[in-house]
Amino acid sequence: MKKFKMKCDIKYVGKKRNGIPQYYCSIHKSNAFDKKGNKLEECLCNYKEIFANDIDIKKTKVENIKIIYTNILENPVPTI
């Protein structure tokens, strides 16, 4: 599997209450500024490899679905 990084899309989003500017990467949903508010070249996302992987989604038709609530007082999570 080939690993590559998706390029960050860093934008200015405003200032914190203490006056430090904030930058945000809309691709990786992560901050992109240091402690002093300087804009970084790449965001601080730790999981860039996960965003780079392509997901193969196959369309399937759901005929019917049956949700069973056994005893809602003991287990509030339904069985599908």
MOHU-V282289 format. One record per residue. N is the residue number from 1. RES is the residue in one small letter. SS is DSSP state (hx for helix, st for strand, lp for the rest). PSI is psi in degrees with one decimal (999 if undefined). D_CENTER is the distance of its C-alpha to the mean C-alpha in Angstrom with 1 decimal. Layout:
# MOHU-V282289
N:RES:SS:PSI:D_CENTER
N:RES:SS:PSI:D_CENTER
This chain:
# MOHU-V282289
1:m:lp:130.0:21.5
2:k:lp:126.8:21.1
3:k:lp:131.2:18.3
4:f:lp:160.4:17.5
5:k:lp:134.7:15.1
6:m:lp:138.3:13.6
7:k:lp:136.9:15.1
8:c:lp:147.5:13.4
9:d:lp:88.6:14.1
10:i:st:129.6:15.1
11:k:st:151.2:16.6
12:y:st:130.9:18.7
13:v:st:-0.4:17.7
14:g:st:-166.7:20.7
15:k:st:152.1:22.4
16:k:lp:174.6:22.1
17:r:lp:-27.4:25.1
18:n:lp:5.3:26.7
19:g:lp:-0.9:26.7
20:i:lp:128.4:24.2
21:p:st:149.6:22.2
22:q:st:139.6:18.4
23:y:st:145.6:16.4
24:y:st:137.5:12.7
25:c:st:116.5:10.9
26:s:lp:-14.6:9.6
27:i:lp:-49.4:8.6
28:h:lp:-1.5:6.4
29:k:lp:55.6:5.6
30:s:st:157.5:8.3
31:n:st:153.1:12.0
32:a:lp:45.9:14.6
33:f:st:155.5:17.9
34:d:lp:-171.5:20.3
35:k:lp:-30.0:22.5
36:k:lp:-3.2:24.9
37:g:lp:11.3:22.5
38:n:lp:141.0:23.0
39:k:st:134.6:20.6
40:l:lp:157.5:19.2
41:e:lp:-36.5:19.4
42:e:lp:152.6:16.0
43:c:lp:174.5:13.0
44:l:lp:20.8:12.7
45:c:lp:131.3:9.6
46:n:lp:-11.3:11.1
47:y:lp:44.4:9.2
48:k:hx:-28.7:10.2
49:e:hx:-33.2:12.3
50:i:hx:-41.2:9.8
51:f:hx:-26.5:8.4
52:a:hx:-22.5:12.2
53:n:lp:136.6:13.4
54:d:lp:141.5:14.6
55:i:lp:128.9:14.5
56:d:lp:105.9:18.0
57:i:lp:126.3:18.0
58:k:lp:133.6:21.6
59:k:lp:130.5:22.8
60:t:lp:149.9:25.1
61:k:lp:128.9:27.2
62:v:lp:116.0:27.1
63:e:lp:-52.0:30.8
64:n:lp:161.1:30.6
65:i:lp:138.6:28.7
66:k:lp:120.7:30.4
67:i:lp:127.0:29.0
68:i:st:121.6:31.3
69:y:lp:107.7:31.4
70:t:lp:-77.8:33.7
71:n:lp:106.3:34.5
72:i:lp:-21.5:32.0
73:l:lp:-30.1:33.5
74:e:lp:-41.2:32.9
75:n:lp:103.6:29.5
76:p:lp:-5.7:27.4
77:v:lp:121.3:25.0
78:p:lp:156.5:26.5
79:t:st:128.0:27.3
80:i:lp:999:26.3
